[in-house]
Amino acid sequence: MGRLVVQEIVTADGFAADADGNFTFTQKVEGSVAEWDRHQFAWLDDVDAMVMGARTYELFNAFWPTPASATEMIADKLNALDRYVFSTTLRKAPWGSIGECRIESGDAIEAIRRIKRQTPGDVVVWGSLTLARSFLAGGEVDEVRLLVMPVALGAGRGFFPEGAQVLALRGTETLDSGLVELVYDVRRPAAG
C-alpha cells in the first residue's frame, strides 16, 4: 500500500500561492537549482503515482509531456508515473502523446484511499492546494514535504486546513539558492 505525500513549494512566511492563487513567487529565486533537481530526481525513485486537481493538471500538461521538458532531469521519471486528475468538470485528461490520465470525479477521500491501496510506492500531490487541504482534513496524508523558498509575500494562500495538524520533523536539507526542504510525518490523532 502506498503512502500519500503532499509536496508543496512555500514562501519563508508559509504561503503556497499569492492572494490571487498564483505561484509566480517561485520565479523570484535567483541562482541555480541544480541541487534541488538532483534531490527530486533521487526522491522520484520512491514515487509511483501523482494526483492533481484540474488547474495543476492544466499547468503540468502544458509543460511536462511536451518537448519543452526534454532537458529537465526529472521529466522521464515524472512522465512515467501513474497520473490521476481530480475534477468534476474534465471528461478527458490527455498527457501529451504518453496517454491519458485517470479522471477521479467522485468522493476524493474514497478515491485516494483506493489509489493508495493500488499503489506500491508513494503517491504525490504537487500544487493542488484545495485537494491537498481535503486530503489533510480527511486524515489521508502520510508525509508533508515543504520546499521553503527565500521569498516572503506577507499575505497569500496556504494549503493546511483549519485546525491543528501535528507534524513530526523527519529531515531537513539545505539546497542551492537558499532553498530548504522540510520533511514531516503527519501524526494521526490517537483513537479515542
Secondary structure, DSSP 8 states (H G I E B T S, - for coil): ---EEEEEEEETTS-SB-TTS--GGGGG--S--HHHHHHHHHHGGGEEEEEEEHHHHHHHHTTTTSGGGTT-TTHHHHHHSEEEEE-SS-S--EETTTEE-EEE-S-HHHHHHHHHHH-SSEEEEES-HHHHHHHHHTT---EEEEEEES---SS-B--S-SS---EEEEEEEE-GGG-EEEEEEE------
